[in-house]
Amino acid sequence: MSNLSNLCKLNLNEIKIDCSFVTNGVKDDRLQSVFNSIVSLAKNLDKPIVAENVEDMEQMIYAKTKSIDYIQGYHYNKPLSLEEFICYVVADKSSYLHFDP
């Protein structure tokens, strides 16, 4: 049995794309191929996709063109403590959590 066959047995809530595919994938064709495969796999499993470490506009646009559901990274904000997050949400109720492709 292949290790990939175990994917169907996992109780996954979402698929996260590692930062190396986001950070370097913008300019590397091989990483883009893997990135596209991960997106396709997640979509076929009907799981939302999270792109990690999106640091700038170029990476955000790259993720957006790949139909990523959620984005994490400094492009939107630095990591926040719970208290900081609550203050942030109360102060700015714009689309801080949802990525609208």
N, CA, C and O atoms as a MOPAC input file, in Angstrom:
PM7 MOZYME 1SCF
protein

 N      0.84700 1    -1.17600 1     0.00000 1
 C      0.00000 1     0.00000 1     0.00000 1
 C      0.89200 1     1.23800 1     0.00000 1
 O      1.87400 1     1.32000 1     0.73700 1
 N      0.52800 1     2.17900 1    -0.83300 1
 C      1.27900 1     3.42600 1    -0.94500 1
 C      0.96800 1     4.34500 1     0.22900 1
 O     -0.13300 1     4.31300 1     0.77900 1
 N      1.94200 1     5.16200 1     0.60700 1
 C      1.70400 1     6.14900 1     1.66200 1
 C      0.61200 1     7.14200 1     1.25700 1
 O     -0.13800 1     7.61900 1     2.10800 1
 N      0.52400 1     7.44800 1    -0.01200 1
 C     -0.50200 1     8.37900 1    -0.46800 1
 C     -1.90600 1     7.82300 1    -0.27100 1
 O     -2.85600 1     8.58700 1    -0.09900 1
 N     -2.04600 1     6.50900 1    -0.29300 1
 C     -3.37800 1     5.92400 1    -0.08100 1
 C     -3.88300 1     6.20400 1     1.33500 1
 O     -5.08700 1     6.16300 1     1.58700 1
 N     -2.97000 1     6.48500 1     2.24600 1
 C     -3.36100 1     6.80100 1     3.62200 1
 C     -4.04800 1     8.16200 1     3.74900 1
 O     -4.69900 1     8.43300 1     4.75800 1
 N     -3.91000 1     9.01300 1     2.74300 1
 C     -4.56500 1    10.31600 1     2.78200 1
 C     -6.07600 1    10.18800 1     2.94500 1
 O     -6.70600 1    10.98500 1     3.64000 1
 N     -6.63900 1     9.19300 1     2.30700 1
 C     -8.09200 1     9.00000 1     2.36800 1
 C     -8.55000 1     8.56500 1     3.75600 1
 O     -9.72600 1     8.70900 1     4.09100 1
 N     -7.64800 1     8.04300 1     4.55500 1
 C     -7.99500 1     7.57700 1     5.90000 1
 C     -7.88600 1     8.67200 1     6.95200 1
 O     -8.41500 1     8.53200 1     8.05500 1
 N     -7.20900 1     9.75200 1     6.61700 1
 C     -6.99300 1    10.82700 1     7.57700 1
 C     -8.23700 1    11.69500 1     7.70800 1
 O     -8.92700 1    11.96700 1     6.72600 1
 N     -8.50700 1    12.11700 1     8.91500 1
 C     -9.62300 1    13.01700 1     9.16800 1
 C     -9.08600 1    14.45300 1     9.12900 1
 O     -8.80700 1    15.05000 1    10.16900 1
 N     -8.94800 1    14.98700 1     7.93000 1
 C     -8.35400 1    16.30300 1     7.73500 1
 C     -9.41900 1    17.38600 1     7.69600 1
 O    -10.48000 1    17.20300 1     7.10000 1
 N     -9.13100 1    18.51700 1     8.33700 1
 C    -10.01200 1    19.67400 1     8.26200 1
 C     -9.63400 1    20.58200 1     7.10300 1
 O    -10.48900 1    21.22300 1     6.49100 1
 N     -8.34200 1    20.62500 1     6.81500 1
 C     -7.81900 1    21.50600 1     5.77600 1
 C     -6.47200 1    20.99400 1     5.32300 1
 O     -5.86200 1    20.14800 1     5.97600 1
 N     -6.01200 1    21.51400 1     4.19500 1
 C     -4.68200 1    21.19100 1     3.67800 1
 C     -3.87100 1    22.48400 1     3.71300 1
 O     -4.28100 1    23.49800 1     3.14800 1
 N     -2.71700 1    22.44100 1     4.38000 1
 C     -1.83600 1    23.60800 1     4.41900 1
 C     -0.70100 1    23.40100 1     3.42900 1
 O     -0.10000 1    22.32900 1     3.35300 1
 N     -0.43000 1    24.44800 1     2.68200 1
 C      0.69400 1    24.41600 1     1.75600 1
 C      1.87900 1    25.06700 1     2.44800 1
 O      1.82500 1    26.22900 1     2.84900 1
 N      2.93700 1    24.30500 1     2.57900 1
 C      4.14100 1    24.73900 1     3.27400 1
 C      4.69800 1    26.02400 1     2.66700 1
 O      4.57500 1    26.28200 1     1.46900 1
 N      5.30900 1    26.81300 1     3.53400 1
 C      5.82400 1    28.11900 1     3.11000 1
 C      6.85400 1    28.01400 1     1.99100 1
 O      6.97400 1    28.94400 1     1.19300 1
 N      7.59100 1    26.92800 1     1.90400 1
 C      8.60300 1    26.82200 1     0.85300 1
 C      7.97100 1    26.84100 1    -0.53500 1
 O      8.58000 1    27.34200 1    -1.48000 1
 N      6.76600 1    26.30700 1    -0.67300 1
 C      6.08800 1    26.33100 1    -1.96500 1
 C      5.53600 1    27.70600 1    -2.29000 1
 O      5.41700 1    28.06900 1    -3.46000 1
 N      5.20100 1    28.47000 1    -1.26700 1
 C      4.68400 1    29.82200 1    -1.47500 1
 C      5.84000 1    30.78900 1    -1.69200 1
 O      5.83300 1    31.56900 1    -2.64500 1
 N      6.83000 1    30.73900 1    -0.81100 1
 C      7.94800 1    31.67700 1    -0.86300 1
 C      8.75900 1    31.52200 1    -2.14400 1
 O      9.09000 1    32.51300 1    -2.79600 1
 N      9.07900 1    30.28400 1    -2.50600 1
 C      9.94100 1    30.04100 1    -3.66200 1
 C      9.17300 1    29.65200 1    -4.91700 1
 O      9.71400 1    29.70700 1    -6.02100 1
 N      7.91800 1    29.26100 1    -4.75400 1
 C      7.13500 1    28.78400 1    -5.88200 1
 C      6.80200 1    29.83700 1    -6.90300 1
 O      6.51700 1    29.52400 1    -8.05900 1
 N      6.83600 1    31.07200 1    -6.48900 1
 C      6.52400 1    32.16700 1    -7.41000 1
 C      7.47600 1    32.14700 1    -8.60400 1
 O      7.08000 1    32.47800 1    -9.72200 1
 N      8.72700 1    31.75900 1    -8.37000 1
 C      9.74000 1    31.83400 1    -9.42000 1
 C     10.31200 1    30.47000 1    -9.83500 1
 O     11.19800 1    30.42200 1   -10.68800 1
 N      9.84100 1    29.38900 1    -9.27000 1
 C     10.41400 1    28.06400 1    -9.53700 1
 C      9.34900 1    27.15000 1   -10.14800 1
 O      8.37200 1    26.79700 1    -9.48800 1
 N      9.54600 1    26.77300 1   -11.40400 1
 C      8.56300 1    25.95600 1   -12.12000 1
 C      8.31400 1    24.60200 1   -11.45700 1
 O      7.18000 1    24.12200 1   -11.43900 1
 N      9.35400 1    23.99000 1   -10.91800 1
 C      9.17800 1    22.68300 1   -10.27000 1
 C      8.31500 1    22.80500 1    -9.01800 1
 O      7.43800 1    21.97500 1    -8.78100 1
 N      8.56300 1    23.83800 1    -8.21800 1
 C      7.74700 1    24.05100 1    -7.02600 1
 C      6.31600 1    24.42200 1    -7.39900 1
 O      5.37600 1    24.05000 1    -6.69800 1
 N      6.15000 1    25.14400 1    -8.48400 1
 C      4.80400 1    25.47400 1    -8.94700 1
 C      4.03900 1    24.20900 1    -9.31900 1
 O      2.83600 1    24.11800 1    -9.07400 1
 N      4.71900 1    23.24100 1    -9.90400 1
 C      4.07000 1    21.97300 1   -10.26300 1
 C      3.58800 1    21.24000 1    -9.02000 1
 O      2.47700 1    20.70800 1    -8.99900 1
 N      4.42100 1    21.21100 1    -7.98400 1
 C      4.01900 1    20.56300 1    -6.73000 1
 C      2.87600 1    21.34600 1    -6.09100 1
 O      1.90500 1    20.75400 1    -5.62000 1
 N      2.98600 1    22.65800 1    -6.07200 1
 C      1.94400 1    23.52300 1    -5.52700 1
 C      0.61100 1    23.21900 1    -6.22100 1
 O     -0.40800 1    23.02800 1    -5.55700 1
 N      0.62300 1    23.17500 1    -7.54400 1
 C     -0.59600 1    22.89200 1    -8.31000 1
 C     -1.14500 1    21.50600 1    -7.98900 1
 O     -2.36000 1    21.32100 1    -7.92400 1
 N     -0.27000 1    20.54500 1    -7.79000 1
 C     -0.70400 1    19.18700 1    -7.44700 1
 C     -1.37100 1    19.14600 1    -6.06900 1
 O     -2.37200 1    18.45700 1    -5.87600 1
 N     -0.80800 1    19.88800 1    -5.12200 1
 C     -1.39100 1    19.95000 1    -3.78200 1
 C     -2.77800 1    20.58800 1    -3.84600 1
 O     -3.71900 1    20.10700 1    -3.21500 1
 N     -2.89700 1    21.66000 1    -4.60200 1
 C     -4.19400 1    22.33500 1    -4.75700 1
 C     -5.20400 1    21.37800 1    -5.38100 1
 O     -6.34000 1    21.28200 1    -4.91600 1
 N     -4.80400 1    20.68300 1    -6.41300 1
 C     -5.69600 1    19.73600 1    -7.08200 1
 C     -6.12700 1    18.61600 1    -6.13400 1
 O     -7.30100 1    18.24600 1    -6.09100 1
 N     -5.17700 1    18.08500 1    -5.38200 1
 C     -5.48000 1    17.03300 1    -4.41800 1
 C     -6.46700 1    17.52100 1    -3.36800 1
 O     -7.43900 1    16.83300 1    -3.05600 1
 N     -6.22000 1    18.70700 1    -2.82200 1
 C     -7.11200 1    19.26100 1    -1.79500 1
 C     -8.51400 1    19.49000 1    -2.34900 1
 O     -9.50800 1    19.17700 1    -1.69400 1
 N     -8.58500 1    20.03200 1    -3.54300 1
 C     -9.90100 1    20.27900 1    -4.16100 1
 C    -10.62800 1    18.95700 1    -4.39600 1
 O    -11.83300 1    18.86600 1    -4.16200 1
 N     -9.91300 1    17.94100 1    -4.85300 1
 C    -10.53200 1    16.63700 1    -5.09000 1
 C    -10.98600 1    15.97100 1    -3.79700 1
 O    -11.94100 1    15.19400 1    -3.80200 1
 N    -10.31200 1    16.26800 1    -2.69700 1
 C    -10.71500 1    15.75400 1    -1.38400 1
 C    -11.74100 1    16.66400 1    -0.71600 1
 O    -12.19300 1    16.38700 1     0.39500 1
 N    -12.10400 1    17.74000 1    -1.38900 1
 C    -13.07200 1    18.72700 1    -0.89200 1
 C    -12.63000 1    19.32500 1     0.44800 1
 O    -13.42000 1    19.45100 1     1.38300 1
 N    -11.34900 1    19.68800 1     0.51200 1
 C    -10.77700 1    20.30400 1     1.70900 1
 C    -10.32600 1    21.72000 1     1.40200 1
 O     -9.77800 1    21.97600 1     0.33000 1
 N    -10.55100 1    22.64500 1     2.33100 1
 C    -10.04000 1    24.00400 1     2.12800 1
 C     -8.51100 1    24.01500 1     2.17100 1
 O     -7.88000 1    23.15900 1     2.79100 1
 N     -7.93800 1    25.00700 1     1.49600 1
 C     -6.48100 1    25.10800 1     1.37700 1
 C     -6.00000 1    26.38200 1     2.04900 1
 O     -6.56300 1    27.45800 1     1.84700 1
 N     -4.93800 1    26.24300 1     2.86200 1
 C     -4.31200 1    27.36800 1     3.54300 1
 C     -2.89100 1    27.51800 1     3.01200 1
 O     -2.11400 1    26.56300 1     3.03200 1
 N     -2.55400 1    28.70200 1     2.54100 1
 C     -1.17500 1    28.99600 1     2.12800 1
 C     -0.47800 1    29.68600 1     3.29100 1
 O     -0.96400 1    30.68800 1     3.81500 1
 N      0.66700 1    29.13800 1     3.68900 1
 C      1.43000 1    29.69200 1     4.81400 1
 C      2.49100 1    30.67200 1     4.33100 1
 O      2.97100 1    30.58900 1     3.20100 1
 N      2.84000 1    31.59100 1     5.20400 1
 C      3.95400 1    32.53400 1     5.00300 1
 C      3.83400 1    33.37200 1     3.74100 1
 O      4.81400 1    33.54400 1     3.01600 1
 N      2.66000 1    33.88600 1     3.47400 1
 C      2.50000 1    34.82600 1     2.36800 1
 C      2.98500 1    36.17400 1     2.88000 1
 O      2.36500 1    36.78800 1     3.74800 1
 N      4.10800 1    36.62000 1     2.32500 1
 C      4.80600 1    37.78300 1     2.87000 1
 C      4.62600 1    39.06100 1     2.06700 1
 O      4.81100 1    40.15400 1     2.60300 1
 N      4.27100 1    38.94900 1     0.79900 1
 C      4.19100 1    40.16100 1    -0.00900 1
 C      3.08300 1    40.03700 1    -1.05200 1
 O      2.44400 1    38.99300 1    -1.18000 1
 N      2.87200 1    41.11600 1    -1.78600 1
 C      1.79400 1    41.17400 1    -2.76900 1
 C      1.98900 1    40.13200 1    -3.87900 1
 O      1.02000 1    39.51000 1    -4.31600 1
 N      3.20800 1    39.93900 1    -4.32800 1
 C      3.47500 1    38.95900 1    -5.39000 1
 C      3.04500 1    37.55800 1    -4.96000 1
 O      2.41200 1    36.84000 1    -5.73500 1
 N      3.38000 1    37.16700 1    -3.74400 1
 C      2.98600 1    35.85400 1    -3.23100 1
 C      1.47900 1    35.76400 1    -3.02900 1
 O      0.88700 1    34.71000 1    -3.26400 1
 N      0.85200 1    36.85200 1    -2.59700 1
 C     -0.59000 1    36.86300 1    -2.40200 1
 C     -1.30600 1    36.68800 1    -3.74200 1
 O     -2.26500 1    35.92200 1    -3.83900 1
 N     -0.84600 1    37.38700 1    -4.76100 1
 C     -1.44200 1    37.25800 1    -6.09300 1
 C     -1.23900 1    35.84700 1    -6.61500 1
 O     -2.15300 1    35.26500 1    -7.19900 1
 N     -0.05500 1    35.29000 1    -6.41200 1
 C      0.23200 1    33.91100 1    -6.82100 1
 C     -0.75600 1    32.94700 1    -6.16600 1
 O     -1.33000 1    32.09200 1    -6.83900 1
 N     -0.95300 1    33.08400 1    -4.85900 1
 C     -1.88800 1    32.21100 1    -4.14700 1
 C     -3.31100 1    32.43500 1    -4.63100 1
 O     -4.07400 1    31.48300 1    -4.79100 1
 N     -3.66300 1    33.67900 1    -4.86100 1
 C     -5.01600 1    34.01000 1    -5.30800 1
 C     -5.32500 1    33.36200 1    -6.65800 1
 O     -6.43700 1    32.88000 1    -6.87600 1
 N     -4.35600 1    33.35100 1    -7.55100 1
 C     -4.57900 1    32.75200 1    -8.87300 1
 C     -4.69600 1    31.23700 1    -8.80000 1
 O     -5.15400 1    30.60500 1    -9.75200 1
 N     -4.28600 1    30.64400 1    -7.67700 1
 C     -4.34400 1    29.18800 1    -7.50600 1
 C     -5.58400 1    28.74300 1    -6.72700 1
 O     -5.68900 1    27.57700 1    -6.34500 1
 N     -6.50600 1    29.65000 1    -6.49400 1
 C     -7.76900 1    29.33400 1    -5.79100 1
 C     -7.56100 1    28.87200 1    -4.35700 1
 O     -8.24500 1    27.96600 1    -3.88200 1
 N     -6.61400 1    29.50000 1    -3.67300 1
 C     -6.37500 1    29.19800 1    -2.26700 1
 C     -7.51500 1    29.79300 1    -1.44300 1
 O     -7.95900 1    30.91000 1    -1.70900 1
 N     -7.98800 1    29.04800 1    -0.44600 1
 C     -9.11200 1    29.49400 1     0.36400 1
 C     -8.70700 1    30.47600 1     1.46000 1
 O     -9.41600 1    31.44900 1     1.71700 1
 N     -7.57000 1    30.22300 1     2.10600 1
 C     -7.13300 1    31.05800 1     3.22300 1
 C     -5.63300 1    31.31600 1     3.10800 1
 O     -4.87100 1    30.49000 1     2.60400 1
 N     -5.24000 1    32.48800 1     3.59000 1
 C     -3.83100 1    32.88100 1     3.53800 1
 C     -3.37600 1    33.29700 1     4.92400 1
 O     -4.07800 1    34.01200 1     5.63900 1
 N     -2.18000 1    32.83500 1     5.29200 1
 C     -1.53300 1    33.24700 1     6.53600 1
 C     -0.22200 1    33.92000 1     6.16900 1
 O      0.46300 1    33.49200 1     5.24000 1
 N      0.12000 1    34.95700 1     6.88600 1
 C      1.43000 1    35.54200 1     6.65700 1
 C      1.47000 1    37.03000 1     6.92900 1
 O      0.44500 1    37.67300 1     7.15100 1
 N      2.66700 1    37.55200 1     6.90600 1
 C      2.91300 1    38.95700 1     7.21300 1
 C      2.28900 1    39.89800 1     6.19800 1
 O      2.15600 1    41.09000 1     6.47600 1
 N      1.90100 1    39.40000 1     5.02600 1
 C      1.23900 1    40.28200 1     4.06600 1
 C     -0.02000 1    40.87800 1     4.69700 1
 O     -0.36600 1    42.03000 1     4.43400 1
 N     -0.69500 1    40.09800 1     5.52000 1
 C     -1.90200 1    40.57500 1     6.19000 1
 C     -1.61700 1    41.13600 1     7.57400 1
 O     -2.11200 1    42.20600 1     7.92800 1
 N     -0.82700 1    40.42000 1     8.35300 1
 C     -0.50600 1    40.89900 1     9.69600 1
 C      0.53100 1    39.98500 1    10.32200 1
 O      0.70200 1    38.84100 1     9.89900 1
 N      1.21500 1    40.49300 1    11.32200 1
 C      2.14600 1    39.69500 1    12.10900 1
 C      1.34000 1    38.75800 1    13.02500 1
 O      0.15300 1    38.99400 1    13.25100 1
 N      1.96800 1    37.71000 1    13.54700 1
 C      1.26500 1    36.86600 1    14.51500 1
 C      0.85100 1    37.69200 1    15.73900 1
 O      1.59900 1    38.55100 1    16.20500 1
 N     -0.33600 1    37.41800 1    16.24000 1
 C     -0.86500 1    38.18000 1    17.37000 1
 C     -1.20600 1    37.26600 1    18.53400 1
 O     -1.61300 1    36.12000 1    18.34300 1
 N     -1.03600 1    37.78300 1    19.73700 1
 C     -1.53000 1    37.07200 1    20.92100 1
 C     -3.05400 1    37.13200 1    20.88300 1
 O     -3.62000 1    37.88600 1    20.09100 1
 N     -3.71200 1    36.36600 1    21.71000 1
 C     -5.16600 1    36.38400 1    21.76000 1
 C     -5.68000 1    37.78700 1    22.06400 1
 O     -6.62400 1    38.25700 1    21.42800 1
 N     -5.07100 1    38.44500 1    23.02100 1
 C     -5.50100 1    39.78600 1    23.39800 1
 C     -5.32100 1    40.77300 1    22.24200 1
 O     -6.20700 1    41.58300 1    21.96900 1
 N     -4.18300 1    40.70200 1    21.57300 1
 C     -3.93800 1    41.57700 1    20.42700 1
 C     -4.92700 1    41.29500 1    19.30100 1
 O     -5.41400 1    42.21400 1    18.64300 1
 N     -5.21500 1    40.01600 1    19.08800 1
 C     -6.15400 1    39.63500 1    18.04200 1
 C     -7.55100 1    40.19700 1    18.31500 1
 O     -8.20700 1    40.71800 1    17.41300 1
 N     -7.99000 1    40.08700 1    19.55400 1
 C     -9.31500 1    40.61300 1    19.91600 1
 C     -9.36700 1    42.11900 1    19.66800 1
 O    -10.34400 1    42.62000 1    19.11000 1
 N     -8.33800 1    42.83500 1    20.07200 1
 C     -8.28000 1    44.28100 1    19.82800 1
 C     -8.27900 1    44.57800 1    18.32700 1
 O     -8.93700 1    45.51400 1    17.87300 1
 N     -7.55100 1    43.79300 1    17.57900 1
 C     -7.47500 1    43.97200 1    16.12300 1
 C     -8.84300 1    43.77800 1    15.47900 1
 O     -9.25700 1    44.57500 1    14.63800 1
 N     -9.53300 1    42.72800 1    15.87300 1
 C    -10.84300 1    42.42400 1    15.30300 1
 C    -11.85900 1    43.49100 1    15.68100 1
 O    -12.65700 1    43.91700 1    14.84600 1
 N    -11.83100 1    43.91700 1    16.91900 1
 C    -12.77800 1    44.94900 1    17.37200 1
 C    -12.50900 1    46.26700 1    16.64100 1
 O    -13.44800 1    46.96700 1    16.26100 1
 N    -11.23800 1    46.60600 1    16.44400 1
 C    -10.86800 1    47.88200 1    15.82200 1
 C    -11.11200 1    47.88300 1    14.31400 1
 O    -11.43200 1    48.92800 1    13.74700 1
 N    -10.96600 1    46.72700 1    13.65400 1
 C    -11.07100 1    46.67000 1    12.19600 1
 C    -11.84800 1    45.42800 1    11.79600 1
 O    -11.29800 1    44.32700 1    11.77600 1
 N    -13.10200 1    45.59800 1    11.48400 1
 C    -13.94200 1    44.44900 1    11.14500 1
 C    -13.94800 1    44.18300 1     9.64100 1
 O    -14.87900 1    43.55800 1     9.13200 1
 N    -12.92800 1    44.64600 1     8.92400 1
 C    -12.85500 1    44.36400 1     7.49400 1
 C    -12.55700 1    42.88500 1     7.29300 1
 O    -12.58500 1    42.11700 1     8.25500 1
 N    -12.28200 1    42.48000 1     6.09400 1
 C    -12.10100 1    41.05100 1     5.79300 1
 C    -10.74400 1    40.56000 1     6.30400 1
 O     -9.83900 1    40.26600 1     5.52300 1
 N    -10.62700 1    40.47800 1     7.60900 1
 C     -9.36300 1    40.10300 1     8.25800 1
 C     -9.13300 1    38.60000 1     8.28300 1
 O     -7.99000 1    38.16400 1     8.42000 1
 N    -10.17100 1    37.80200 1     8.15600 1
 C     -9.98900 1    36.35200 1     8.23800 1
 C    -10.28200 1    35.65100 1     6.92200 1
 O     -9.68800 1    34.60800 1     6.65000 1
 N    -11.16000 1    36.17400 1     6.11000 1
 C    -11.56500 1    35.47200 1     4.91400 1
 C    -10.81200 1    36.01100 1     3.71000 1
 O    -10.68100 1    37.22200 1     3.52900 1
 N    -10.32800 1    35.10800 1     2.90400 1
 C     -9.64400 1    35.47900 1     1.66500 1
 C    -10.64200 1    35.30900 1     0.54400 1
 O    -11.09400 1    34.19300 1     0.28700 1
 N    -10.99400 1    36.38300 1    -0.12700 1
 C    -11.99200 1    36.33900 1    -1.18800 1
 C    -11.30200 1    36.36100 1    -2.54000 1
 O    -10.90600 1    37.42800 1    -3.01000 1
 N    -11.14900 1    35.20200 1    -3.17700 1
 C    -10.42900 1    35.15200 1    -4.45600 1
 C    -11.10300 1    35.87500 1    -5.59200 1
 O    -10.58200 1    35.89400 1    -6.70700 1

